[in-house]
Amino acid sequence: MRAPHLEAIADGIDTFLLDAFGVLNIGETAIEGVPERVARLQKAGKRVMVVSNAAGFPHADLMKKYARLGYDFAPEDVITSRKTTLHALASQPSRKWGLMATESLGRADLETLDITYLAEAARDYDAAEAFLLLGSAVWTEERQTLLVESLRRNPRPVYVGNPDIVAPRESGFSTEPGSFAHRLADAAGIEPMFFGKPFGNIFELTFAQLGSVDPSRTVMVGDSLHTDILGGNAAGLKTALIAEYGFFAGHDVDTAIRDSGIAPDFILSRP
């Protein structure tokens, strides 16, 4: 079913799970009209949550960003792959972690972990007992090579807090941790553990927050077939693909749906 935007499908939906990049915003800019549309859905009694593969930023910083863009979400209603990863790590034994992330963003949410930010020192890679890939904004090919070489010498667990391959920005697409993780798997022969869409762990955390929910009246909305739509379908939810913003802006969604075999319930022109 095709529809112009989120409000056009609201009669049949009680709960909206919204991806962030390509649905709420492009980079640091809100998509025009979406803050107002989300507010109307909330005022109409719809449950609106964010379910995003956002792992690089501390949760408090993310909440400030959404407020700055004009959104009003409760902190507990923003479920990210970062939150999902840390939830999983809480039950893991203590380890020395080598961390892919932007150090200038600080260690909020990570205070209980023994982390070393990975840069150009090979000894830091070899000293790590496991690796945590949260954000790739400052990651380089030199660092990727150091990580591959260290894992070849001594295979260790790799936890990936963002399965995305790319993310839409104002000037194009950024390369995300999922891309580097798949390259690691090929080059070092390891099997990374992924947290976030399309994997079930982020939906399990979402359902725990939602409580009782009717899957037939819950929709996962996103701009990516291979994360948002695939993950939502696997979780037993309705799914809605954004056709004219984010990943598919300027591209043919029908061909992509046919070629991938991943079909949403709704195709929306805009969020």
C-alpha positions as CSV (number, residue, x, y, z in Angstrom):
1,M,0.0,0.0,0.0
2,R,1.3,3.4,-0.9
3,A,0.5,6.5,1.2
4,P,1.8,10.1,1.4
5,H,3.1,10.1,5.0
6,L,2.7,8.6,8.5
7,E,-0.6,10.2,9.4
8,A,-2.2,8.6,6.3
9,I,-1.8,5.1,7.9
10,A,-2.5,6.2,11.5
11,D,-6.1,4.8,11.6
12,G,-4.8,1.2,11.5
13,I,-1.7,1.8,13.7
14,D,-1.4,2.3,17.5
15,T,2.4,2.2,17.9
16,F,4.9,3.8,15.6
17,L,8.6,2.7,15.8
18,L,10.6,5.3,13.9
19,D,14.1,5.0,12.6
20,A,16.1,8.2,13.1
21,F,18.3,8.9,10.0
22,G,16.1,9.2,7.0
23,V,12.9,9.4,9.0
24,L,13.3,12.0,11.7
25,N,16.4,13.7,10.3
26,I,19.1,13.8,7.7
27,G,22.4,14.4,9.6
28,E,21.9,17.3,12.0
29,T,18.7,18.6,10.2
30,A,15.1,17.6,10.9
31,I,13.1,16.6,7.9
32,E,10.7,19.4,7.1
33,G,7.3,18.9,8.7
34,V,8.2,15.7,10.6
35,P,8.5,17.2,14.1
36,E,5.0,18.6,13.7
37,R,3.6,15.3,12.3
38,V,5.1,13.3,15.2
39,A,3.6,15.7,17.7
40,R,0.2,15.3,16.1
41,L,0.5,11.5,16.3
42,Q,1.4,11.8,20.0
43,K,-1.4,14.2,20.7
44,A,-3.8,11.7,19.0
45,G,-2.8,9.1,21.5
46,K,-0.4,7.1,19.4
47,R,2.7,5.6,21.0
48,V,5.7,6.9,19.2
49,M,9.2,5.5,19.9
50,V,12.6,5.8,18.2
51,V,14.3,2.5,17.3
52,S,17.6,3.5,15.8
53,N,21.0,2.1,15.0
54,A,22.6,5.1,16.8
55,A,25.6,3.9,18.8
56,G,28.2,6.6,18.5
57,F,26.6,9.3,20.7
58,P,25.9,9.1,24.5
59,H,22.2,8.7,25.1
60,A,21.9,12.1,26.9
61,D,23.5,13.8,23.9
62,L,21.1,12.1,21.5
63,M,18.1,13.3,23.6
64,K,19.4,16.9,23.4
65,K,19.7,16.5,19.6
66,Y,16.1,15.4,19.3
67,A,14.9,18.2,21.5
68,R,16.9,20.7,19.4
69,L,15.3,19.3,16.2
70,G,11.8,19.8,17.7
71,Y,11.0,16.3,18.9
72,D,9.6,15.4,22.3
73,F,10.5,11.8,23.3
74,A,10.9,10.3,26.7
75,P,14.5,9.0,27.2
76,E,13.2,5.5,27.8
77,D,11.3,5.6,24.5
78,V,14.5,6.0,22.5
79,I,15.8,2.5,21.9
80,T,19.2,2.6,20.2
81,S,21.7,0.0,19.2
82,R,24.1,1.6,21.7
83,K,21.6,0.9,24.5
84,T,21.0,-2.6,23.1
85,T,24.7,-3.4,23.1
86,L,25.3,-2.1,26.6
87,H,22.3,-4.1,27.8
88,A,24.0,-7.2,26.5
89,L,27.4,-6.3,27.9
90,A,25.9,-6.0,31.4
91,S,25.7,-9.7,31.6
92,Q,29.1,-10.4,30.2
93,P,32.3,-10.9,32.2
94,S,34.6,-7.9,32.7
95,R,37.0,-7.4,29.9
96,K,39.6,-5.0,28.5
97,W,37.8,-3.5,25.5
98,G,39.4,-1.9,22.5
99,L,36.9,0.8,21.4
100,M,36.0,2.2,18.0
101,A,34.4,5.5,18.8
102,T,35.0,9.2,18.8
103,E,36.9,10.0,22.0
104,S,35.8,13.7,22.0
105,L,32.2,12.6,22.6
106,G,33.1,11.4,26.1
107,R,32.5,8.2,28.1
108,A,28.9,8.7,29.2
109,D,27.1,5.4,29.3
110,L,30.5,3.6,29.2
111,E,31.6,4.4,32.7
112,T,31.5,0.7,33.9
113,L,33.6,-0.6,31.0
114,D,37.4,-0.9,30.9
115,I,37.9,0.8,27.5
116,T,40.9,2.0,25.5
117,Y,40.1,4.2,22.4
118,L,41.8,2.6,19.4
119,A,44.1,4.9,17.4
120,E,47.5,4.3,15.9
121,A,49.2,2.3,18.7
122,A,49.4,-1.4,17.7
123,R,50.0,-2.3,21.4
124,D,46.5,-1.1,22.3
125,Y,44.9,-3.5,19.8
126,D,47.0,-6.5,21.0
127,A,46.2,-5.7,24.7
128,A,42.5,-5.7,24.2
129,E,40.5,-8.8,25.3
130,A,37.6,-7.9,23.0
131,F,36.6,-5.1,20.7
132,L,33.6,-2.8,20.7
133,L,32.6,-1.0,17.5
134,L,30.3,1.9,18.3
135,G,31.1,4.8,16.0
136,S,33.3,5.2,12.9
137,A,33.4,8.9,12.3
138,V,37.1,9.1,13.0
139,W,38.0,5.6,12.0
140,T,40.7,5.3,9.3
141,E,42.1,2.6,7.0
142,E,45.3,2.6,9.0
143,R,43.2,1.7,12.1
144,Q,41.3,-0.9,10.2
145,T,44.5,-2.6,9.1
146,L,45.8,-2.6,12.7
147,L,42.6,-4.2,13.9
148,V,42.7,-6.8,11.2
149,E,46.3,-7.7,11.9
150,S,45.7,-7.9,15.6
151,L,42.7,-10.2,15.1
152,R,44.7,-12.4,12.7
153,R,47.4,-12.9,15.4
154,N,44.9,-13.5,18.1
155,P,41.2,-13.9,17.3
156,R,38.9,-12.3,20.0
157,P,35.3,-11.3,20.3
158,V,34.1,-8.3,18.2
159,Y,30.8,-6.6,19.3
160,V,29.3,-4.3,16.8
161,G,27.0,-1.6,18.2
162,N,25.8,-0.3,14.8
163,P,25.1,-2.8,12.0
164,D,24.5,-0.1,9.4
165,I,26.7,0.0,6.3
166,V,26.0,3.6,5.5
167,A,23.9,6.5,6.9
168,P,22.4,9.5,5.1
169,R,24.0,12.8,5.8
170,E,23.4,16.3,4.4
171,S,26.3,15.9,1.9
172,G,25.9,12.2,1.1
173,F,26.5,8.9,3.0
174,S,28.8,8.1,5.8
175,T,30.5,4.7,6.3
176,E,29.2,3.1,9.5
177,P,30.6,0.4,11.8
178,G,28.7,-2.4,10.1
179,S,30.8,-1.9,6.9
180,F,34.1,-2.2,8.8
181,A,32.8,-5.2,10.7
182,H,31.9,-7.1,7.6
183,R,35.3,-6.3,6.2
184,L,36.9,-7.6,9.4
185,A,34.9,-10.8,9.1
186,D,36.3,-11.4,5.6
187,A,39.8,-10.3,6.3
188,A,40.4,-11.9,9.7
189,G,38.0,-14.8,9.6
190,I,36.1,-13.8,12.7
191,E,32.3,-13.7,13.3
192,P,31.3,-10.3,14.8
193,M,28.2,-10.1,17.1
194,F,25.8,-7.4,15.9
195,F,23.4,-5.4,18.0
196,G,20.7,-3.3,16.4
197,K,18.4,-3.6,13.4
198,P,17.8,-6.0,11.6
199,F,18.8,-8.2,14.5
200,G,16.2,-9.3,17.1
201,N,18.0,-8.0,20.1
202,I,16.9,-4.4,19.6
203,F,13.3,-5.4,19.1
204,E,13.4,-7.5,22.3
205,L,14.5,-4.4,24.2
206,T,11.8,-2.4,22.5
207,F,9.1,-4.9,23.3
208,A,10.3,-4.9,27.0
209,Q,9.8,-1.1,27.1
210,L,6.4,-1.3,25.3
211,G,4.9,-4.0,27.4
212,S,1.7,-5.4,25.9
213,V,1.5,-4.6,22.2
214,D,-0.5,-5.7,19.2
215,P,2.1,-6.5,16.4
216,S,-0.6,-6.1,13.8
217,R,-1.1,-2.5,14.9
218,T,2.6,-1.7,15.3
219,V,4.7,-0.4,12.5
220,M,8.5,-0.2,12.1
221,V,9.2,2.9,9.9
222,G,12.5,3.3,8.1
223,D,14.4,4.2,5.0
224,S,16.4,0.9,4.7
225,L,15.1,-2.5,3.4
226,H,18.0,-4.4,4.9
227,T,17.8,-3.0,8.5
228,D,14.4,-1.4,9.2
229,I,12.1,-3.5,7.0
230,L,13.9,-6.8,7.3
231,G,14.1,-6.4,11.1
232,G,10.5,-5.3,11.4
233,N,9.3,-8.1,9.3
234,A,11.3,-10.7,11.2
235,A,9.9,-9.3,14.5
236,G,6.3,-9.8,13.2
237,L,5.5,-6.1,12.9
238,K,4.0,-4.0,10.1
239,T,6.6,-2.2,8.2
240,A,6.7,1.1,6.3
241,L,9.5,2.2,3.9
242,I,10.3,5.9,3.3
243,A,10.7,6.3,-0.4
244,E,11.8,9.9,-1.0
245,Y,14.1,10.6,1.9
246,G,17.2,9.0,3.3
247,F,18.6,5.9,1.6
248,F,16.2,5.8,-1.4
249,A,16.0,9.5,-2.1
250,G,16.1,9.8,-5.9
251,H,16.1,6.0,-6.4
252,D,13.6,3.4,-7.5
253,V,12.3,1.6,-4.4
254,D,10.2,-0.9,-6.5
255,T,13.2,-2.4,-8.2
256,A,15.1,-2.6,-4.9
257,I,12.1,-4.4,-3.3
258,R,11.9,-6.9,-6.2
259,D,15.6,-7.6,-6.3
260,S,16.0,-8.0,-2.5
261,G,12.8,-9.9,-1.9
262,I,12.2,-7.7,1.2
263,A,8.8,-6.2,1.0
264,P,7.2,-3.5,3.4
265,D,3.5,-3.3,4.1
266,F,3.5,0.4,3.3
267,I,5.5,2.6,1.0
268,L,5.4,6.2,2.2
269,S,6.5,9.1,0.1
270,R,7.8,11.0,3.2
271,P,7.7,10.4,7.0
